[in-house]
Amino acid sequence: MNRVVLDASALLALLNQEPGAEKLTPDLLGAAAMSAVNLAEVHGKLIAHGLSPAEAWRAALSPVGIAMPFTSDHARIAGELVPQTRALGLSLGDRACLALALALKRPVYTANKSWRNLEVGLRIHLIR
């Protein structure tokens, strides 16, 4: 069972060995879900940094317990989050992550500091 949801920023911090990555323990990662939207974001950033598409996909997917499809329910929730997140500048990827966490009723891990004061009805863990 998935106990947490990862944002793209958290996975990128882990893959790039950035500060806060140590909070993403193997146990936590083994129970983590991630939206396919966020995996696409990570995949693209890794390719942009010089990895081949195949290497980037393996790197993006390997730490994640499960990749979750972006469903019509997630799309609805992500759209409904626009008024609450507009002032913070959250992207569609950010809202896709939050939508998955809300749908699963699970906490989310992010490195995105702009989420600090976000109140959307779930627990948000900042890794740095």
N, C-alpha and C positions, 0 to 999 in steps of 0.2 A: 504494500500500500504506500502511496506517495504521501510523505509527511510534509514536504516543502515544495515550493516552486522557485525556480531560479530565473532571474532576469539576465538578459544578455550581458549587462555590465558586470555582473558577478562572475559569469563564466569566463569572460574576457580577462578579468582580474586574475582568475585562477590560471588560465592558460599562459598569461604573460608574467606570472609570478609577481604580481603587484601587491602592495600593502593591502591587508585584509583577506587575502586569499587563504591564509592559514585558518580562517574561521569556517571554511568550506571543507570540513573533515571528510574522510572516506565514508564514514557512516552516514553523514548528512547527504553526501552526493549519491550514495546508493539508494536513498529514499527520495531523490529529487525528480521532479517532473519539469519539463520545459516546453513552452509552446513552440510549434514548428516555425512560427513567425520569428521568434527570437533566435532559433537555431539558424534560420536563413540570414539573420543579421550578423551573427557571429561568423558564419561561413563566409559571407561577403567580406567582412573586415579582415579575416585571415588571408583570403585570396589577395586583397588589396595590399597586404603586407608581404606578399611574395610567395606564399605557399601555393602549391598546385591545387586545383579544385579537389582532387581525391585526398591529398594530405590534409587540406583544410576541413573537409567533411569528417574525416576520421578524428581529427583533433577536436572538432566541435562536439561530436556525438559521444566520444569515449568517456568523458566524466559524468555524463547525464544518465540517470536511472531509466528514464523513459521520455520519449518525444511524443507530445500530445498534438493531435490535429487541431487546427483552428476551425472550430465549428460555427454554425450559424448562431448558436447561443452565445458563444464567445464574441462574435461580431456584434451582436446586440448589446452585450454588456460593455464592450469597448466603446461603442458609440455613445452609450449612456454616461460614460465616464468623462466625456469631453467637457461639460460645464465645470466639473470638479477639478479638472487637471489642466485646463487651458492656461491659467495664470502661471502655472509652473513649467509650461513649455513641454509637457510630456508628448512623446511621439506615438504613432500608431503601435510601434513595437512595445513601448512602455505599457500602453493600455491593453495590448494583447496579453502581456504577462500578468497584469492585474486582473484581467478578465478570467484567465485560467485559474488564478489563485482564488478568486471569488467563487467561481463555479465549483471548484474542489473544496472550498472552505478550508484552505491551507495557508500558512504564513508564506511570505515571499522574502527572498534574499536578493539584495541589490547593492551595487556600489554607487548608485545614483543619489547624490546628496540632496537633490531637489525633492526627493520623496520624503524627507525628514518630517515635514509637517502635514503630509498627506493623510487625510482621514477618509477612508473608503470602506470601512467595516472589516478590515483584516489587519493582522499583525505584519508589520514591515520591519525587517532586520537590515540595518545598514552594516555592511562589512568593514567600512572605514569612515 
